[in-house]
Structure formats: C-alpha cells, structure tokens
Amino acid sequence: MGCAAPVEASSDAGSSAKLSVVEVRAWHTVADGSLHRLDAAARFVSVREPGLPSDALDLLGLGWPAVTAGSCTLTALDTPVPTAPVRVDLRDLSPVTLLLDAVPVHLEPRAFPDVAGLVSGVVFVAPSDMAAPATAKGITLQLGQGLPAVSGLELPDLPSPLRLVDAVSNDGGTFTVDARGFDVLAAPARPEDRVVVEIMRAGVVRARCGVDTSGRLHLDSTSLGGQGDATLIFRAQRRVVREESADARVDARLERAVEVRLVVR
C-alpha cells in the first residue's frame, strides 16, 4: 500500500485541500516467503472546494473500507462514483523516487484516465520491468519541487506461520479445501496492523474477511462460493494518517501480500 507527503502550496484559489498518497505492496511466494514482486504508485492530489480528502480517495478508488474481525463480507460488483461534488487534480511533482532500504525505485509519470470529467493529471508508478529487491522494509519518499523527503515508514510483516486447517497440499502448489468451509490460523498481527483475507473467483474479489486478534478466521461455504478454483490473498496492512496542517494530509498505506491457490471440493 504506501506512504504519503504534503504537496506545496498552490496558486489555485479554488484548491482547499492537498493530499499525497503513495501505495507500496510487496508480494511474497507462499512456498518460502521470498519477495518476488513489488508494486508502487504515487498520487499528489489537490482537492478543490467544496470537496474533501475523503471524497477524493473514494473517487480514486483509494478508500479504506472497514473489515470486521473474524468474519467475512460479500463484496459488491460495482462501486458507485461518489455523489459529493469534488474536483481532483493529480499534480506532477517529478522526479519521484522511492528508497526501499536505500535501493532507489524511480516512479514514472503516467496520464491518469479521466473519471467522469472529475479527475485530471498524472499518477506515478513503478516500471513494469522493475526487478524486486531481495528485501524491503524501510521506505523513504523523495519528491521534486524542492519538497522534503518522507522517511521512517516501514512495511508490516506477514503473519507467520499461516495455516489452512485440514487443507491438502497438491502438486503444483495448490491446496484442496472443503467447500463447506475451513479455518485459517495465523500469528496475531501487531496492534497497528490488520490482516485481511480476500477470496477471488475468476479474478474478481468475492468476499473480504478480517482475521481476529487471536489470528483466527473461519471461511464458510457462502464466502467460498462453491466448488471450483479460487485464490486466497492474505494482506498484512498498515495505515498511518498525519495531518500536517489544516489543508495538507499525509496518508500512509503499506502492505505485504501472498496468494494461495485453492481447489474447492
């Protein structure tokens, strides 16, 4: 998920709030826990009156939905565009560099597709051919435009060990589970973190579940969605929000994730 920093003052009198968000997600292999992919994206947002930062996050698909500990919620197929009046400018603060344990990752500006005439500007993303570092923990964000770096942010740890109760390991790295449901056991997350489990069918998130404070979660038959192939995504998530001033906000989103392929029978 990521980290964030305030942007510089704007001469646009209609701009009421400034919000910078950088998402960093480290993907690990289920077999040995090694880091095999890293996704990163940065957005530097000016929110025009009368819009609020929360309106901008919803419009950009960056909301932080609550997850009930120890249970699952079926997800809606469509997310409606916020009805609150909001106009979002994604600002170009080139160059933008992430330092992952002092290893630089230069984020590239890409034009952001217009959303119902409400969003314009660029989003910064890690190059698709970037080689994942061997490890990634500490994060520093360096910005252009003479802005100070943001440091002291850390990716959370994946809960270890992760256990699928009564699952059968298959050749090829899949696990067979009972369509009637099964339990997930994990080491408890730190108080500032949460562990979210998503159930995907045919590339679509079917249910989103929260592991409770003891590290336990029951996945029932409704959440699994019947027999067939499915994917569990375990996400260790951390969010830090800082108010730098009345109109500048820091929103830090950090995540480690691992995918587990299932055969539901």
Residue pairs with C-beta under 8 A, 6 or more apart in sequence:
1 23
1 24
1 25
1 237
1 238
1 239
1 252
1 253
1 254
1 255
2 21
2 22
2 23
2 24
2 25
2 40
2 41
2 42
2 252
2 253
2 254
3 22
3 24
3 139
3 141
3 150
3 153
3 240
3 250
3 252
3 253
3 254
4 19
4 20
4 21
4 22
4 141
4 150
4 249
4 250
4 251
4 252
4 253
5 20
5 22
5 141
5 143
5 147
5 148
5 149
5 150
5 250
6 18
6 20
6 147
6 244
6 245
6 248
6 249
6 250
7 18
7 19
7 20
7 44
7 45
7 46
7 91
7 93
7 145
7 147
7 248
8 145
8 146
8 147
10 18
10 46
12 46
12 48
12 89
14 48
14 49
14 87
15 46
15 47
15 48
15 49
15 89
16 47
16 48
16 49
16 50
16 51
16 247
17 46
17 47
17 51
17 52
17 53
17 56
17 247
17 248
17 249
18 45
18 46
18 47
18 247
18 248
18 249
19 45
19 46
19 47
19 53
19 56
19 57
19 248
19 249
19 251
20 42
20 43
20 44
20 45
20 249
20 250
20 251
21 42
21 43
21 45
21 57
21 62
21 251
21 253
22 40
22 41
22 42
22 43
22 98
22 141
22 252
22 253
23 39
23 40
23 41
23 42
23 62
23 253
23 255
24 38
24 39
24 40
24 98
24 100
24 136
24 139
24 155
24 253
24 254
24 255
25 38
25 39
25 40
25 255
25 256
25 257
26 35
26 37
26 38
26 132
26 136
26 155
26 255
26 256
26 257
27 35
27 36
27 37
27 38
27 39
27 132
27 256
27 257
27 258
27 259
28 34
28 35
28 36
28 158
28 256
28 257
28 258
29 36
29 258
30 173
30 258
30 259
30 260
31 173
33 158
33 160
33 258
35 132
35 133
35 134
35 135
35 136
36 132
37 132
38 100
38 105
38 126
38 130
38 132
38 133
38 136
39 126
40 98
40 105
40 107
40 125
40 126
41 107
41 123
41 124
41 125
41 126
42 96
42 98
42 107
42 123
42 124
42 125
42 141
43 60
43 62
43 90
43 123
43 124
44 90
44 91
44 92
44 93
44 143
45 53
45 56
45 60
45 88
45 89
45 90
45 91
46 88
46 89
46 91
47 53
47 55
47 56
47 86
47 87
47 88
48 86
48 87
48 88
48 89
50 85
51 84
51 85
51 86
51 87
51 88
52 84
52 86
53 249
53 251
54 63
55 82
55 84
55 86
56 86
56 88
57 63
57 64
57 251
58 82
59 81
59 82
59 86
59 88
59 115
59 118
59 119
60 88
60 115
60 119
61 79
62 253
64 239
64 253
65 208
67 73
67 194
67 196
67 208
67 209
67 210
68 210
69 210
69 211
69 212
69 213
70 210
70 211
70 212
70 216
70 217
70 218
71 209
71 210
71 217
72 197
72 199
72 207
72 208
72 209
72 217
72 219
72 220
72 222
72 223
73 207
73 208
73 209
74 206
74 207
74 222
74 223
75 205
75 206
75 207
75 208
77 204
81 115
81 116
81 118
86 118
87 118
88 118
88 119
88 120
88 121
89 120
89 121
90 112
90 119
90 120
90 121
90 122
90 123
91 121
91 122
92 109
92 121
92 122
93 143
93 144
93 145
93 147
94 109
94 124
94 144
95 106
95 142
95 144
96 106
96 107
96 109
96 124
96 141
96 142
96 143
96 144
97 104
97 105
97 106
97 107
97 141
97 142
98 104
98 105
98 107
98 126
98 139
98 140
98 141
98 142
99 105
99 138
99 139
99 140
99 141
99 142
100 133
100 136
100 137
100 138
100 139
101 133
101 135
101 136
101 137
101 138
103 133
103 136
105 126
105 130
106 127
107 124
107 125
107 126
108 124
108 125
108 126
108 127
109 122
109 123
109 124
110 122
110 123
110 124
110 125
111 122
112 119
112 120
112 121
112 122
112 123
114 120
136 155
137 154
137 155
138 151
138 152
138 153
138 154
139 151
139 153
139 154
139 155
139 254
140 149
140 150
140 151
140 153
141 149
141 150
141 151
141 153
142 149
143 149
143 150
150 250
153 240
153 252
153 254
154 238
154 254
155 238
155 254
155 255
155 256
156 189
156 190
156 193
156 236
156 237
156 238
156 254
156 255
156 256
157 190
157 236
157 256
158 234
158 236
158 256
158 257
158 258
159 186
159 187
159 188
159 189
159 195
159 211
159 215
159 234
159 236
160 186
160 187
161 186
161 187
162 184
162 185
162 186
162 234
162 258
162 260
163 184
163 185
163 186
164 175
164 177
164 182
164 183
164 184
164 232
164 260
165 182
165 183
165 184
165 185
166 177
166 178
166 182
166 183
167 175
167 176
167 177
167 182
167 262
168 175
168 176
168 177
169 175
170 176
170 263
173 261
174 261
174 262
174 263
175 260
175 261
175 262
175 263
176 262
176 263
176 264
176 265
177 224
177 262
177 263
177 264
177 265
178 264
178 265
179 221
179 224
179 226
179 227
179 264
179 265
180 220
180 221
181 218
181 219
181 220
181 221
181 223
181 224
182 218
182 219
183 216
183 217
183 218
183 219
184 197
184 211
184 216
184 217
184 218
184 219
184 232
185 215
185 216
186 195
186 211
186 215
186 216
186 217
186 234
187 215
188 213
188 214
188 215
189 195
189 211
189 213
189 215
189 236
192 238
192 240
193 236
193 237
193 238
194 210
194 211
194 236
194 237
195 210
195 211
195 215
195 234
195 235
195 236
195 237
196 208
196 209
196 210
196 211
196 234
196 235
196 237
197 208
197 209
197 210
197 211
197 217
197 219
197 232
197 233
197 234
197 235
198 205
198 207
198 208
198 209
198 232
198 233
198 235
199 205
199 206
199 207
199 208
199 209
199 219
199 223
199 224
199 225
199 230
199 231
199 232
200 206
200 230
200 231
200 232
200 233
201 225
201 228
201 229
201 230
201 231
206 223
206 225
206 230
207 222
207 223
207 225
209 217
209 219
209 223
210 217
211 217
224 230
224 264
225 264
226 264
227 264
227 265
228 263
228 264
229 261
229 262
229 263
229 264
230 261
230 262
230 264
231 259
231 260
231 261
231 262
232 259
232 260
232 262
233 257
233 258
233 259
233 260
234 257
234 258
234 260
235 255
235 256
235 257
236 255
236 256
236 257
237 253
237 254
237 255
238 252
238 253
238 254
238 255
239 251
239 252
239 253
239 254
240 250
240 251
240 252
240 254
241 249
241 250
241 251
241 252
242 249
242 250
242 251
242 252
243 249
243 250
244 250
